[in-house]
Amino acid sequence: MRRFICVVTILLSLFGAAVAQEKEPETAGEYVKRGFARSKKGDLDGAIADYDKALLLKPNDVLTLNHRGAARGRKGDLTGSLADFELAISLEPNNADAHVNRGLSLSRKGDADGALAEFNIAIGLNPNHAGAYNGRAVLRSKRGDHAGSIADYDKILAINPDAAEIYSNRGIARNALGDYAGAIADYDKAIALRPDYAYAYNNRGNTYGKKGDDDAAIADFNKAISLVPNFAAAYANRGLAELSKGMEREAEQDFRKALEISGSLKSMIETESNKIREKRKAQQKP
């Protein structure tokens, strides 16, 4: 059975809406609002600067520490990120958001056990914390506990039945368990909620490919690429489906495009391509 690249959406904790300020902020709250608006726009340096100023005006504010830790984490400063979350937890041990954020940072550092502990604490504090269930679900899937992952996604969907990303993520877990019908049903739901959801098309294409329906798989990869023209995984996946159909030239074109975008796919493409070619040779033998 050939391997495709599925894309999991990881939900980060968010701390409410924010409105950009046209004048220079005067209060800690105004700096936090502007920092959050800057962070949403990708201006992480500006956001962190605003959170620094907010903390000068209102030291040890847990909400601001959560914000700054999240921005630091997005910049790749996991040490600074963890320091903010750990201070927030020391000040407010029952703050579920801080535990979730610390869990996400620990997960990125490779400390899966520590991350899982934080997600469990957050769920104990707030049984309706979607971010905690999602973080735990992703970790469970990485460890091969796809049934546990599905149980967590079920919890999130009970809280928010319109979460397209969660349907797609649950589809990946169902796909891993061989429940292709369930996986496709989840991707269908995700796409119905978000018709422009390129990841869901890619993931559904993967499942069609595992079922042996290469035509349906290619149609989904086509859609994913039309929505995200530089979607390396979708090019690689489409190439594998094309190769399975004997479309050598088209497959090589897609593999080249995938590697132009992401050279890290080289090993996977070579391994899976060899498997497909060997299978076709075996089928051609009298």
C-alpha positions as semicolon CSV with decimal commas, in nm:
position;residue;x (nm);y (nm);z (nm)
1;M;0,000;0,000;0,000
2;R;0,157;0,327;-0,105
3;R;0,208;0,613;0,134
4;F;0,076;0,964;0,077
5;I;0,134;1,289;0,261
6;C;-0,159;1,396;0,480
7;V;-0,167;1,744;0,627
8;V;-0,286;1,791;0,986
9;T;-0,415;2,128;1,098
10;I;-0,292;2,220;1,445
11;L;-0,516;2,466;1,624
12;L;-0,338;2,724;1,837
13;S;-0,497;2,881;2,140
14;L;-0,648;3,220;2,065
15;F;-0,730;3,479;2,323
16;G;-1,013;3,680;2,176
17;A;-1,062;3,943;1,911
18;A;-0,856;4,257;1,878
19;V;-0,892;4,591;1,707
20;A;-0,592;4,773;1,563
21;Q;-0,515;5,106;1,728
22;E;-0,453;5,409;1,508
23;K;-0,281;5,611;1,781
24;E;0,001;5,512;2,013
25;P;-0,144;5,306;2,299
26;E;-0,157;5,457;2,643
27;T;-0,262;5,162;2,858
28;A;-0,148;4,802;2,897
29;G;-0,477;4,680;2,752
30;E;-0,433;4,895;2,441
31;Y;-0,081;4,761;2,386
32;V;-0,214;4,405;2,416
33;K;-0,487;4,474;2,161
34;R;-0,242;4,624;1,916
35;G;0,005;4,345;1,976
36;F;-0,259;4,085;1,904
37;A;-0,360;4,265;1,584
38;R;0,004;4,281;1,476
39;S;0,052;3,913;1,553
40;K;-0,247;3,818;1,337
41;K;-0,088;4,013;1,050
42;G;0,242;3,829;1,095
43;D;0,430;4,121;1,253
44;L;0,566;3,915;1,540
45;D;0,847;4,155;1,631
46;G;0,598;4,440;1,657
47;A;0,361;4,224;1,860
48;I;0,632;4,119;2,106
49;A;0,741;4,482;2,145
50;D;0,383;4,576;2,231
51;Y;0,352;4,293;2,483
52;D;0,683;4,402;2,641
53;K;0,541;4,753;2,687
54;A;0,216;4,615;2,826
55;L;0,409;4,412;3,084
56;L;0,605;4,720;3,189
57;L;0,274;4,893;3,262
58;K;0,108;4,585;3,411
59;P;0,375;4,339;3,528
60;N;0,301;3,967;3,549
61;D;-0,029;3,991;3,364
62;V;-0,115;3,632;3,272
63;L;-0,310;3,717;2,957
64;T;-0,021;3,925;2,822
65;L;0,231;3,654;2,908
66;N;0,019;3,405;2,715
67;H;0,011;3,639;2,416
68;R;0,385;3,706;2,423
69;G;0,467;3,340;2,470
70;A;0,255;3,251;2,168
71;A;0,428;3,515;1,954
72;R;0,771;3,403;2,070
73;G;0,682;3,044;1,989
74;R;0,572;3,138;1,637
75;K;0,911;3,306;1,589
76;G;1,085;2,987;1,693
77;D;1,198;3,118;2,033
78;L;1,078;2,816;2,228
79;T;1,295;2,898;2,530
80;G;1,137;3,242;2,563
81;S;0,796;3,100;2,489
82;L;0,821;2,838;2,762
83;A;0,951;3,096;3,010
84;D;0,640;3,307;2,953
85;F;0,401;3,015;2,990
86;E;0,579;2,883;3,298
87;L;0,559;3,225;3,464
88;A;0,191;3,249;3,371
89;I;0,125;2,907;3,528
90;S;0,317;2,998;3,843
91;L;0,099;3,308;3,877
92;E;-0,226;3,136;3,784
93;P;-0,197;2,755;3,810
94;N;-0,557;2,699;3,697
95;N;-0,519;2,887;3,369
96;A;-0,604;2,623;3,108
97;D;-0,483;2,838;2,816
98;A;-0,135;2,865;2,967
99;H;-0,115;2,488;3,011
100;V;-0,227;2,430;2,650
101;N;0,027;2,678;2,520
102;R;0,303;2,525;2,728
103;G;0,202;2,186;2,591
104;L;0,226;2,311;2,234
105;S;0,573;2,453;2,298
106;L;0,691;2,132;2,466
107;S;0,555;1,932;2,173
108;R;0,754;2,146;1,930
109;K;1,064;2,083;2,142
110;G;1,008;1,710;2,113
111;D;0,894;1,654;2,472
112;A;0,581;1,454;2,392
113;D;0,534;1,326;2,749
114;G;0,556;1,675;2,894
115;A;0,318;1,810;2,631
116;L;0,065;1,532;2,693
117;A;0,073;1,605;3,066
118;E;-0,002;1,972;3,000
119;F;-0,295;1,892;2,770
120;N;-0,436;1,654;3,032
121;I;-0,409;1,924;3,299
122;A;-0,585;2,174;3,075
123;I;-0,870;1,930;3,005
124;G;-0,905;1,867;3,378
125;L;-0,933;2,242;3,432
126;N;-1,163;2,303;3,136
127;P;-1,336;1,995;2,989
128;N;-1,452;2,207;2,694
129;H;-1,109;2,333;2,585
130;A;-1,095;2,246;2,215
131;G;-0,728;2,343;2,187
132;A;-0,631;2,095;2,458
133;Y;-0,819;1,809;2,291
134;N;-0,665;1,896;1,954
135;G;-0,313;1,908;2,093
136;R;-0,364;1,573;2,263
137;A;-0,522;1,421;1,953
138;V;-0,224;1,516;1,737
139;L;0,017;1,362;1,990
140;R;-0,191;1,045;2,014
141;S;-0,190;1,002;1,637
142;K;0,187;1,049;1,626
143;R;0,215;0,765;1,878
144;G;-0,012;0,541;1,673
145;D;-0,310;0,578;1,907
146;H;-0,552;0,673;1,630
147;A;-0,857;0,552;1,823
148;G;-0,765;0,783;2,110
149;S;-0,711;1,064;1,863
150;I;-1,057;1,009;1,713
151;A;-1,210;1,019;2,062
152;D;-1,050;1,360;2,118
153;Y;-1,170;1,490;1,783
154;D;-1,520;1,368;1,871
155;K;-1,502;1,581;2,186
156;I;-1,409;1,889;1,986
157;L;-1,688;1,835;1,734
158;A;-1,937;1,801;2,019
159;I;-1,824;2,148;2,130
160;N;-1,796;2,296;1,780
161;P;-1,973;2,093;1,511
162;D;-1,867;2,335;1,237
163;A;-1,488;2,295;1,282
164;A;-1,379;2,200;0,929
165;E;-1,018;2,148;1,037
166;I;-1,121;1,889;1,294
167;Y;-1,324;1,688;1,044
168;S;-1,015;1,679;0,821
169;N;-0,790;1,577;1,111
170;R;-1,033;1,305;1,219
171;G;-1,040;1,186;0,861
172;I;-0,663;1,136;0,873
173;A;-0,695;0,926;1,189
174;R;-0,975;0,719;1,037
175;N;-0,771;0,674;0,722
176;A;-0,480;0,544;0,931
177;L;-0,713;0,282;1,083
178;G;-0,830;0,171;0,739
179;D;-1,177;0,324;0,780
180;Y;-1,174;0,478;0,433
181;A;-1,549;0,533;0,416
182;G;-1,542;0,719;0,748
183;A;-1,239;0,921;0,640
184;I;-1,400;1,028;0,313
185;A;-1,720;1,122;0,497
186;D;-1,512;1,346;0,725
187;Y;-1,331;1,511;0,434
188;D;-1,664;1,562;0,258
189;K;-1,795;1,741;0,567
190;A;-1,481;1,955;0,594
191;I;-1,512;2,057;0,228
192;A;-1,884;2,131;0,265
193;L;-1,799;2,366;0,550
194;R;-1,497;2,516;0,370
195;P;-1,508;2,469;-0,007
196;D;-1,163;2,631;-0,038
197;Y;-0,998;2,393;0,212
198;A;-0,703;2,268;0,010
199;Y;-0,573;2,037;0,284
200;A;-0,904;1,849;0,295
201;Y;-0,894;1,792;-0,083
202;N;-0,537;1,666;-0,054
203;N;-0,626;1,437;0,234
204;R;-0,936;1,301;0,061
205;G;-0,724;1,236;-0,248
206;N;-0,490;1,031;-0,031
207;T;-0,774;0,812;0,087
208;Y;-0,908;0,764;-0,266
209;G;-0,556;0,660;-0,365
210;K;-0,541;0,401;-0,088
211;K;-0,875;0,266;-0,210
212;G;-0,725;0,233;-0,558
213;D;-0,941;0,505;-0,713
214;D;-0,661;0,702;-0,878
215;D;-0,894;0,907;-1,096
216;A;-1,082;1,043;-0,796
217;A;-0,750;1,100;-0,618
218;I;-0,608;1,300;-0,908
219;A;-0,924;1,511;-0,927
220;D;-0,882;1,603;-0,559
221;F;-0,511;1,679;-0,596
222;N;-0,595;1,898;-0,896
223;K;-0,839;2,093;-0,680
224;A;-0,590;2,128;-0,395
225;I;-0,325;2,263;-0,635
226;S;-0,572;2,505;-0,795
227;L;-0,638;2,647;-0,447
228;V;-0,272;2,646;-0,334
229;P;-0,042;2,654;-0,640
230;N;0,271;2,584;-0,434
231;F;0,126;2,285;-0,246
232;A;0,429;2,055;-0,264
233;A;0,262;1,756;-0,100
234;A;-0,028;1,770;-0,345
235;Y;0,211;1,766;-0,643
236;A;0,396;1,469;-0,495
237;N;0,072;1,286;-0,421
238;R;-0,067;1,355;-0,767
239;G;0,256;1,225;-0,917
240;L;0,218;0,897;-0,729
241;A;-0,140;0,856;-0,846
242;E;-0,036;0,934;-1,204
243;L;0,250;0,685;-1,182
244;S;0,007;0,421;-1,060
245;K;-0,196;0,481;-1,378
246;G;0,113;0,451;-1,597
247;M;0,131;0,825;-1,666
248;E;0,511;0,838;-1,638
249;R;0,568;1,177;-1,802
250;E;0,299;1,353;-1,600
251;A;0,426;1,192;-1,280
252;E;0,784;1,303;-1,339
253;Q;0,667;1,659;-1,406
254;D;0,478;1,661;-1,077
255;F;0,770;1,513;-0,885
256;R;1,002;1,782;-1,024
257;K;0,755;2,053;-0,924
258;A;0,716;1,908;-0,574
259;L;1,095;1,900;-0,525
260;E;1,134;2,256;-0,653
261;I;0,904;2,364;-0,372
262;S;1,027;2,125;-0,102
263;G;1,341;1,917;-0,142
264;S;1,256;1,731;0,180
265;L;1,007;1,518;-0,017
266;K;1,282;1,352;-0,222
267;S;1,317;1,037;-0,010
268;M;0,943;0,977;0,013
269;I;0,891;1,026;-0,361
270;E;1,173;0,787;-0,448
271;T;1,059;0,520;-0,202
272;E;0,693;0,527;-0,303
273;S;0,772;0,551;-0,674
274;N;0,988;0,240;-0,652
275;K;0,708;0,053;-0,476
276;I;0,460;0,146;-0,749
277;R;0,697;0,045;-1,030
278;E;0,775;-0,287;-0,863
279;K;0,405;-0,358;-0,817
280;R;0,334;-0,280;-1,183
281;K;0,618;-0,509;-1,294
282;A;0,482;-0,792;-1,078
283;Q;0,136;-0,746;-1,228
284;Q;0,276;-0,760;-1,582
285;K;0,447;-1,097;-1,531
286;P;0,265;-1,392;-1,699
